[in-house]
Amino acid sequence: MTAETARLASLVASARYVLWDMDGPMCQLFAGYPAHDIAEQLVAMIDQLGMGALLTRQERSSNDPHEALRGVHNRHRGSDLVLALEEWLTRRELEAVAKARPTPYADPLIRTWWSLGARFAITTNNAAVAASAYVKSRRLTDCFPHVYGRTPNLDLMKPNPYCLEEAIKAMGAVPAATLMIGDAATDLEAARLAGVEFLGYARNEDKERTLRQAGAEVVVRSLHQVLDLLRPSR
């Protein structure tokens, strides 16, 4: 057993509470409605409103619609424009749920871990209503009584630990017995700020490189690695 495998086993064994990022560890939310299409539509909408100059080149070209949304927010905090754009993005995320693709082994891992006594919450930068709709579509609602997502105050998005801390309070969790599963550096930073352990999920080499460069000590390329630890006899 390698040192990282031993560390993974220790993380899983000590986790009584698990905070799941949705898009990545649980599913590919935009598998059927590509995020880059939504990002382009969002930028086009900002341009049509005559606000295109608010965005940097990076924000305009990013495949992540959160980049443009944050860009407008950073320069017009609390404005009606930000609220309208956030609501628009929420509707697109809800539309994406119908074609979302479950992450391999996520569903059996969730059901197995839950049956063994772990308690879960979702802590995502996507809209909470989209996360709730996704778990309902997978018949996993009972496993996720606590769902925390993006609020109109975009300052509270990860890496801010707000949604993690809210979930911890709602579950009556102990941070030392809590594990965050995420696929982004913002998830790792939020976990650190909330004082919880972190397990990185990376579906490809680029994701793994990003997480490790950010300081993630344990990264899995498949959730089967975690499931194996819960079902050692299989």
C-alpha positions as CSV (number, residue, x, y, z in Angstrom):
1,M,0.0,0.0,0.0
2,T,1.4,3.4,-1.0
3,A,1.5,6.3,1.4
4,E,-1.3,8.1,-0.6
5,T,-3.5,4.9,-0.5
6,A,-3.0,4.7,3.2
7,R,-3.9,8.3,3.6
8,L,-7.0,7.8,1.4
9,A,-8.1,4.9,3.6
10,S,-7.6,7.0,6.7
11,L,-9.7,9.9,5.3
12,V,-12.5,7.6,4.4
13,A,-12.4,5.7,7.7
14,S,-12.6,8.9,9.8
15,A,-15.3,10.7,7.7
16,R,-18.6,10.7,9.5
17,Y,-19.8,13.6,7.5
18,V,-19.1,14.2,3.8
19,L,-19.5,17.4,1.9
20,W,-19.9,16.8,-1.9
21,D,-19.3,19.3,-4.6
22,M,-21.8,18.4,-7.3
23,D,-20.4,19.2,-10.7
24,G,-17.5,16.9,-11.0
25,P,-17.5,14.4,-8.1
26,M,-21.3,13.6,-8.4
27,C,-21.9,14.3,-12.1
28,Q,-21.0,16.1,-15.2
29,L,-23.8,18.7,-15.0
30,F,-23.2,20.1,-18.4
31,A,-22.6,16.8,-20.3
32,G,-25.6,17.5,-22.6
33,Y,-25.7,21.3,-22.4
34,P,-22.0,22.3,-22.6
35,A,-20.8,24.9,-20.1
36,H,-18.9,26.8,-22.8
37,D,-22.2,27.3,-24.7
38,I,-23.7,28.8,-21.5
39,A,-20.7,30.9,-21.0
40,E,-20.9,32.3,-24.5
41,Q,-24.6,33.1,-24.1
42,L,-23.9,34.8,-20.9
43,V,-21.2,37.0,-22.4
44,A,-23.4,37.8,-25.4
45,M,-26.2,38.9,-23.0
46,I,-23.8,41.1,-21.1
47,D,-22.7,42.6,-24.4
48,Q,-26.3,43.2,-25.5
49,L,-26.9,45.1,-22.3
50,G,-24.0,47.4,-23.2
51,M,-21.9,46.1,-20.3
52,G,-19.3,44.1,-22.2
53,A,-16.6,46.5,-21.2
54,L,-16.9,45.2,-17.6
55,L,-15.3,41.9,-18.6
56,T,-11.7,41.1,-18.9
57,R,-10.4,39.1,-21.9
58,Q,-10.1,36.0,-19.6
59,E,-13.7,36.4,-18.4
60,R,-14.9,36.7,-21.9
61,S,-13.2,33.6,-23.2
62,S,-13.6,31.3,-20.2
63,N,-15.5,28.1,-20.7
64,D,-16.9,28.5,-17.1
65,P,-19.9,30.8,-17.0
66,H,-19.1,31.6,-13.4
67,E,-16.1,33.7,-14.6
68,A,-18.2,36.2,-16.4
69,L,-20.8,36.3,-13.6
70,R,-18.1,36.9,-11.0
71,G,-16.6,39.6,-13.3
72,V,-19.8,41.6,-13.4
73,H,-20.3,41.1,-9.7
74,N,-16.8,42.3,-8.8
75,R,-17.5,45.6,-10.6
76,H,-21.3,46.0,-9.8
77,R,-21.9,44.3,-6.5
78,G,-25.5,44.0,-5.5
79,S,-26.8,45.4,-8.7
80,D,-30.0,44.3,-10.5
81,L,-27.8,43.3,-13.4
82,V,-26.0,40.7,-11.2
83,L,-29.2,39.4,-9.8
84,A,-30.7,39.0,-13.3
85,L,-27.6,37.2,-14.6
86,E,-27.5,34.9,-11.6
87,E,-31.1,34.0,-12.1
88,W,-30.5,33.4,-15.8
89,L,-27.6,31.0,-15.0
90,T,-29.8,29.2,-12.5
91,R,-32.4,28.5,-15.2
92,R,-29.7,27.2,-17.5
93,E,-28.3,24.9,-14.8
94,L,-31.8,23.5,-14.2
95,E,-32.1,22.8,-17.9
96,A,-28.8,21.0,-17.8
97,V,-29.9,18.6,-15.1
98,A,-32.0,16.6,-17.5
99,K,-28.9,15.7,-19.5
100,A,-26.4,15.5,-16.7
101,R,-24.2,12.4,-16.7
102,P,-23.5,10.7,-13.3
103,T,-19.8,10.4,-12.4
104,P,-18.8,6.8,-12.7
105,Y,-19.4,5.0,-9.3
106,A,-20.8,8.1,-7.7
107,D,-24.3,6.7,-7.2
108,P,-23.2,3.3,-5.7
109,L,-20.6,5.1,-3.6
110,I,-23.2,7.5,-2.2
111,R,-25.7,4.7,-1.4
112,T,-23.1,2.4,0.1
113,W,-21.5,5.1,2.3
114,W,-24.9,6.4,3.4
115,S,-25.9,2.8,4.4
116,L,-22.8,2.5,6.5
117,G,-23.8,5.6,8.5
118,A,-22.0,8.5,6.8
119,R,-24.1,11.7,6.5
120,F,-24.0,13.9,3.5
121,A,-24.5,17.5,2.3
122,I,-24.0,19.2,-1.1
123,T,-21.8,22.3,-1.1
124,T,-21.6,23.6,-4.6
125,N,-21.1,26.8,-6.6
126,N,-24.1,25.8,-8.7
127,A,-27.6,26.8,-7.7
128,A,-29.0,24.8,-4.8
129,V,-32.2,24.2,-6.8
130,A,-30.2,22.6,-9.6
131,A,-28.4,20.4,-7.1
132,S,-31.7,19.3,-5.5
133,A,-33.2,18.6,-8.9
134,Y,-30.2,16.5,-9.8
135,V,-30.3,14.3,-6.7
136,K,-34.0,13.9,-7.1
137,S,-33.5,12.7,-10.7
138,R,-31.1,10.0,-9.3
139,R,-33.5,9.1,-6.4
140,L,-30.8,10.2,-3.9
141,T,-32.9,12.9,-2.2
142,D,-32.9,11.0,1.1
143,C,-29.1,10.9,1.2
144,F,-28.9,14.7,0.8
145,P,-31.2,16.4,3.3
146,H,-28.8,19.4,3.2
147,V,-28.0,21.3,0.0
148,Y,-26.1,24.5,-0.1
149,G,-25.3,26.3,-3.3
150,R,-24.8,29.7,-4.9
151,T,-26.6,32.6,-3.4
152,P,-27.2,36.1,-5.0
153,N,-24.2,37.2,-2.9
154,L,-21.5,35.9,-5.1
155,D,-18.8,36.7,-2.6
156,L,-20.0,33.6,-0.7
157,M,-19.1,31.2,-3.5
158,K,-16.2,28.9,-2.9
159,P,-13.3,29.4,-2.1
160,N,-15.3,31.3,0.6
161,P,-16.2,28.5,3.1
162,Y,-19.7,29.8,3.7
163,C,-21.6,26.9,2.2
164,L,-19.4,24.4,3.9
165,E,-19.8,26.1,7.3
166,E,-23.6,26.2,6.8
167,A,-23.7,22.5,6.0
168,I,-21.6,21.7,9.0
169,K,-23.9,23.6,11.3
170,A,-27.0,22.1,9.8
171,M,-25.7,18.5,10.2
172,G,-24.4,19.1,13.7
173,A,-21.1,17.9,12.3
174,V,-17.6,18.0,13.8
175,P,-15.1,19.6,11.4
176,A,-12.5,17.1,12.4
177,A,-14.8,14.2,11.3
178,T,-15.8,16.0,8.1
179,L,-14.5,15.4,4.6
180,M,-15.0,17.6,1.5
181,I,-14.9,15.9,-1.9
182,G,-14.2,18.4,-4.7
183,D,-12.5,18.7,-8.1
184,A,-11.3,22.3,-8.0
185,A,-8.7,24.4,-6.2
186,T,-11.5,26.5,-4.9
187,D,-13.0,23.4,-3.2
188,L,-9.6,22.7,-1.6
189,E,-9.2,26.3,-0.3
190,A,-12.8,26.3,1.1
191,A,-12.1,23.0,2.9
192,R,-9.0,24.4,4.4
193,L,-10.8,27.6,5.6
194,A,-13.6,25.5,7.1
195,G,-11.1,23.2,8.9
196,V,-12.2,20.0,7.2
197,E,-10.2,17.3,5.3
198,F,-10.2,17.3,1.6
199,L,-10.3,14.5,-1.1
200,G,-9.7,15.5,-4.6
201,Y,-11.5,13.9,-7.5
202,A,-9.9,14.3,-11.0
203,R,-11.5,12.9,-14.1
204,N,-8.4,13.7,-16.2
205,E,-4.7,14.5,-15.9
206,D,-5.3,18.3,-16.2
207,K,-7.7,18.2,-13.3
208,E,-5.3,16.2,-11.2
209,R,-2.4,18.5,-12.0
210,T,-4.4,21.5,-11.0
211,L,-5.4,20.0,-7.7
212,R,-1.9,18.8,-6.8
213,Q,-0.4,22.1,-7.7
214,A,-2.9,23.7,-5.3
215,G,-1.7,21.4,-2.6
216,A,-4.1,18.5,-2.6
217,E,-2.4,15.6,-0.8
218,V,-4.9,12.9,-1.9
219,V,-6.5,12.8,-5.3
220,V,-8.4,9.9,-6.9
221,R,-9.0,9.4,-10.6
222,S,-12.0,7.1,-10.0
223,L,-14.5,7.0,-7.2
224,H,-14.2,3.2,-7.4
225,Q,-11.0,3.6,-5.3
226,V,-13.2,4.9,-2.5
227,L,-15.9,2.4,-3.0
228,D,-13.3,-0.4,-2.8
229,L,-12.4,0.8,0.7
230,L,-16.0,0.6,1.8
231,R,-16.5,-2.9,0.3
232,P,-13.1,-4.5,0.9
233,S,-14.4,-8.0,0.4
234,R,-15.5,-7.4,-3.1
